[in-house]
Amino acid sequence: MASIVHREHIQLSGLLQQHLPFARAECQALPDEPALRLFLLNHDFPQHTLTAEQMDAVLNYPAYWAFCWASGQVLARLLREQPDRVRGRRVLDFGSGSGVAGIAAALQGATEVVACDIDPDALAATAANAELNEVSIELRDCFETCEGHFDTILVADVLYDRDNLPWLDRLADRAEQVLVADSRIRDFAHPRYQKLGEWQSNTLPDLDESPEFRRVSIYAS
Ligand SMILES: C[S@@+](CC[C@H](N)C(=O)[O-])C[C@H]1O[C@@H](n2cnc3c(N)ncnc32)[C@H](O)[C@@H]1O
């Protein structure tokens, strides 16, 4: 295990450093789900003291995969509390980023997990994090290649881009159940989805976002 951690750590740090020479990937346990560990941006990354040039580098390369978003953490908690939503099921993690939702599903006994992300670096992170958590996850770089029927589709913090709203119908057509965790859209009203509740969490490493982005709602189709 130690050599795996070392190898993946170097690979992901290399991806970050192509754009952010001062960043590195660091293995971190999730505060809300300590059994789940992820390679994330180093916790002491100098977010508040970035120069204009460093800030440009961050904005030009939004390494979403190097954070565990609040919705991902909340969804992982829901799956631990309600494992029947994924146990024995074929699951898709749509917009996997670090892979947090798919890994949580695998840890709760999903029979097959597929992770889909349009960012190749996110797929590398998902693969590394799956290995770190000793679970198996298949990788897909677009939804069109996610073949077959899914029992459950997980969507955590993907609606930050409003262009992704049409995915709500497309995904609901492909699975018995879609679970959408979101902290960005407050006026979520869709005839095919019902709100299950609200939970508090934050992005890891903490981006010090406003309280409204720490409130995560989960919706089920
Ligand atoms: C904010 S991150 C959330 C990552 C993870 N689900 C979490 O909760 O930590 C959103 C991710 O969705 C991916 N994404 C955005 N639009 C997508 C699309 N149309 N298809 C697949 N992935 C997408 C991005 O590349 C990014 O990795």
The ligand as an SDF file (V2000), in Angstrom:
LIG
                    3D

 27 29  0  0  0  0  0  0  0  0999 V2000
  -17.2270   20.5140   -8.9310 C   0  0  0  0  0  0  0  0  0  0  0  0
  -16.6160   18.9970   -9.5570 S   0  0  0  0  0  0  0  0  0  0  0  0
  -17.4180   17.8030   -8.5040 C   0  0  0  0  0  0  0  0  0  0  0  0
  -16.5970   16.5490   -8.3660 C   0  0  0  0  0  0  0  0  0  0  0  0
  -17.1390   15.4790   -7.4130 C   0  0  0  0  0  0  0  0  0  0  0  0
  -18.3960   14.9500   -7.9090 N   0  0  0  0  0  0  0  0  0  0  0  0
  -17.3000   15.9950   -6.0180 C   0  0  0  0  0  0  0  0  0  0  0  0
  -18.4390   16.1000   -5.5310 O   0  0  0  0  0  0  0  0  0  0  0  0
  -16.2820   16.2980   -5.3580 O   0  0  0  0  0  0  0  0  0  0  0  0
  -17.5330   18.7830  -11.0820 C   0  0  0  0  0  0  0  0  0  0  0  0
  -16.9350   17.7280  -12.0300 C   0  0  0  0  0  0  0  0  0  0  0  0
  -17.8860   17.4750  -13.0710 O   0  0  0  0  0  0  0  0  0  0  0  0
  -17.1850   17.3340  -14.2940 C   0  0  0  0  0  0  0  0  0  0  0  0
  -18.1360   17.6270  -15.3740 N   0  0  0  0  0  0  0  0  0  0  0  0
  -18.7020   18.8240  -15.6830 C   0  0  0  0  0  0  0  0  0  0  0  0
  -19.5390   18.6960  -16.7230 N   0  0  0  0  0  0  0  0  0  0  0  0
  -19.5100   17.3880  -17.0900 C   0  0  0  0  0  0  0  0  0  0  0  0
  -20.1610   16.6290  -18.1190 C   0  0  0  0  0  0  0  0  0  0  0  0
  -21.0230   17.1990  -18.9650 N   0  0  0  0  0  0  0  0  0  0  0  0
  -19.8930   15.3110  -18.2150 N   0  0  0  0  0  0  0  0  0  0  0  0
  -19.0200   14.7220  -17.3510 C   0  0  0  0  0  0  0  0  0  0  0  0
  -18.3610   15.3950  -16.3700 N   0  0  0  0  0  0  0  0  0  0  0  0
  -18.6060   16.7130  -16.2320 C   0  0  0  0  0  0  0  0  0  0  0  0
  -16.0150   18.3120  -14.1790 C   0  0  0  0  0  0  0  0  0  0  0  0
  -14.9670   18.0050  -15.0770 O   0  0  0  0  0  0  0  0  0  0  0  0
  -15.6300   18.1430  -12.7080 C   0  0  0  0  0  0  0  0  0  0  0  0
  -14.6420   17.1510  -12.5340 O   0  0  0  0  0  0  0  0  0  0  0  0
  1  2  1  0
  2  3  1  0
  2 10  1  0
  3  4  1  0
  4  5  1  0
  5  6  1  0
  5  7  1  0
  7  8  2  0
  7  9  1  0
 10 11  1  0
 11 12  1  0
 11 26  1  0
 12 13  1  0
 13 14  1  0
 13 24  1  0
 14 15  1  0
 14 23  1  0
 15 16  2  0
 16 17  1  0
 17 18  1  0
 17 23  2  0
 18 19  1  0
 18 20  2  0
 20 21  1  0
 21 22  2  0
 22 23  1  0
 24 25  1  0
 24 26  1  0
 26 27  1  0
M  CHG  2   2   1   9  -1
M  END
$$$$
